[in-house]
Amino acid sequence: MQKKSARKAIKDTLNIELSDKAAQELYLNICNFLLHNDDKCYISVIRYKYLLLCDEISTAVSDYLVMEQLIEQMQAKHPLVLSAITYIARYKS
């Protein structure tokens, strides 16, 4: 995941401005949560990324779309968890 792609996707979907490092951390935390708690969702996101890469979409664009997809999945299925990990990424010292 390119840091700038994650940052832009977070800004566009959650309307939150994060640093590149915080955006990357949020991405990893979302992936870890889904990997351990929602296998079907995580697998669907991996398939989505694979299809984007097969269609020769640039890495930056595919990363942006994947992050957007992850956030939308989390908002739909796990909004409280998304709020918590977003808060941690945003206000971590």
PAMI-226535 format. One record per residue: residue in three letters; x, y, z of N, C-alpha, C in turn. Coordinates in pm, whole numbers, padded with zeros to 5 digits, always signed. Layout:
% residues N
ALAXYZXYZXYZ;...
***
This chain:
% residues 93
MET+00084-00118+00000+00000+00000+00000+00088+00124+00000;GLN+00066+00208-00096+00138+00333-00100+00075+00429+00000;LYS+00160+00495+00076+00113+00580+00185+00021+00691+00136;LYS+00056+00753+00026-00024+00865-00024-00161+00819-00071;SER-00170+00697-00124-00299+00643-00167-00389+00620-00048;ALA-00335+00563+00059-00414+00539+00180-00460+00671+00239;ARG-00372+00767+00243-00404+00898+00300-00517+00966+00223;LYS-00510+00962+00091-00613+01025+00008-00746+00953+00023;ALA-00744+00821+00027-00869+00744+00043-00934+00774+00177;ILE-00854+00787+00282-00907+00820+00414-00969+00959+00413;LYS-00900+01052+00350-00952+01188+00342-01083+01193+00264;ASP-01090+01119+00153-01209+01122+00069-01328+01049+00131;THR-01304+00939+00202-01416+00860+00255-01454+00897+00398;LEU-01356+00928+00481-01384+00959+00621-01376+01108+00653;ASN-01329+01187+00557-01311+01331+00576-01219+01360+00694;ILE-01112+01282+00704-01013+01298+00811-00876+01315+00746;GLU-00803+01412+00792-00667+01436+00744-00569+01364+00835;LEU-00496+01266+00780-00395+01193+00855-00260+01208+00787;SER-00155+01190+00863-00021+01187+00804-00007+01056+00726;ASP+00094+01048+00643+00118+00925+00567+00138+00807+00660;LYS+00214+00829+00767+00242+00721+00862+00115+00676+00933;ALA+00032+00769+00976-00093+00735+01044-00190+00664+00949;ALA-00193+00707+00824-00279+00643+00724-00235+00499+00700;GLN-00105+00478+00691-00051+00343+00673-00085+00256+00795;GLU-00074+00314+00913-00107+00241+01036-00254+00203+01038;LEU-00341+00295+00998-00484+00265+00993-00512+00153+00894;TYR-00450+00158+00779-00466+00052+00678-00426-00083+00737;LEU-00311-00089+00802-00263-00215+00859-00355-00263+00971;ASN-00405-00172+01053-00497-00210+01160-00629-00264+01106;ILE-00680-00203+01000-00802-00253+00937-00778-00392+00880;CYS-00667-00410+00810-00635-00541+00754-00621-00647+00863;ASN-00550-00614+00970-00534-00709+01080-00668-00745+01143;PHE-00753-00646+01164-00884-00675+01222-00964-00767+01131;LEU-00970-00735+01003-01048-00817+00910-00990-00957+00895;LEU-00860-00965+00893-00795-01096+00881-00832-01187+00997;HIS-00841-01131+01116-00869-01212+01235-01018-01225+01267;ASN-01102-01137+01213-01242-01135+01254-01344-01147+01141;ASP-01303-01125+01018-01399-01128+00907-01327-01176+00781;ASP-01301-01306+00777-01226-01365+00666-01289-01337+00530;LYS-01421-01348+00522-01488-01329+00393-01467-01188+00339;CYS-01476-01091+00426-01455-00952+00385-01311-00932+00338;TYR-01217-00983+00414-01076-00967+00380-01045-01035+00246;ILE-01098-01153+00226-01075-01225+00101-01137-01150-00017;SER-01254-01093+00003-01317-01017-00106-01234-00896-00145;VAL-01169-00833-00047-01083-00718-00077-00959-00763-00153;ILE-00903-00876-00114-00786-00930-00185-00823-00963-00330;ARG-00939-01023-00349-00984-01053-00486-01002-00925-00568;TYR-01058-00824-00505-01077-00695-00570-00944-00637-00615;LYS-00845-00640-00527-00712-00588-00561-00651-00670-00675;TYR-00665-00800-00669-00614-00887-00775-00677-00852-00910;LEU-00808-00833-00911-00876-00797-01036-00829-00662-01089;LEU-00808-00568-00999-00757-00437-01043-00619-00451-01106;LEU-00533-00528-01043-00397-00546-01095-00398-00624-01226;CYS-00490-00719-01240-00502-00793-01366-00549-00703-01480;ASP-00628-00602-01446-00676-00507-01546-00574-00398-01576;GLU-00454-00416-01521-00342-00325-01542-00370-00183-01493;ILE-00444-00174-01384-00465-00046-01316-00336-00014-01243;SER-00295+00110-01241-00169+00146-01175-00177+00112-01026;THR-00061+00090-00967-00054+00053-00826-00114+00161-00738;ALA-00084+00286-00765-00137+00396-00684-00289+00399-00688;VAL-00347+00383-00805-00493+00385-00820-00554+00262-00754;SER-00495+00146-00775-00551+00025-00714-00542+00032-00562;ASP-00432+00086-00509-00419+00101-00364-00527+00195-00309;TYR-00551+00304-00379-00656+00398-00339-00792+00328-00337;LEU-00824+00256-00443-00953+00189-00452-00967+00079-00346;VAL-00858+00009-00317-00862-00096-00214-00885-00034-00077;MET-00816+00075-00047-00835+00140+00082-00978+00192+00094;GLU-01029+00248-00011-01166+00295-00011-01263+00179+00014;GLN-01238+00066-00049-01320-00054-00031-01312-00104+00113;LEU-01191-00106+00170-01174-00149+00309-01254-00061+00404;ILE-01245+00069+00385-01317+00162+00472-01468+00143+00459;GLU-01516+00127+00337-01658+00108+00316-01707-00022+00380;GLN-01626-00128+00368-01661-00256+00431-01666-00241+00584;MET-01567-00172+00638-01562-00152+00783-01680-00065+00828;GLN-01714+00038+00754-01827+00123+00790-01957+00044+00790;ALA-01972-00046+00697-02094-00124+00686-02104-00233+00793;LYS-01993-00301+00819-01997-00419+00907-01945-00394+01048;HIS-01850-00306+01064-01784-00287+01193-01760-00137+01221;PRO-01866-00058+01226-01846+00088+01241-01779+00129+01372;LEU-01809+00060+01481-01748+00096+01608-01598+00066+01610;VAL-01562-00046+01551-01419-00082+01544-01346+00019+01456;LEU-01407+00055+01344-01346+00155+01257-01327+00287+01331;SER-01427+00328+01406-01415+00452+01483-01301+00444+01583;ALA-01290+00330+01649-01186+00314+01752-01047+00316+01691;ILE-01025+00240+01585-00889+00236+01528-00856+00365+01454;THR-00957+00433+01403-00934+00564+01342-00894+00666+01448;TYR-00962+00662+01561-00929+00751+01672-00786+00728+01718;ILE-00748+00601+01732-00612+00568+01775-00509+00619+01675;ALA-00533+00597+01547-00439+00642+01444-00431+00794+01441;ARG-00542+00859+01465-00546+01006+01457-00480+01075+01576;TYR-00500+01020+01695-00454+01089+01814-00339+01020+01886;LYS-00281+00921+01823-00168+00852+01883-00049+00949+01893;SER+00015+00949+02008+00127+01043+02025+00260+00981+01986;
***
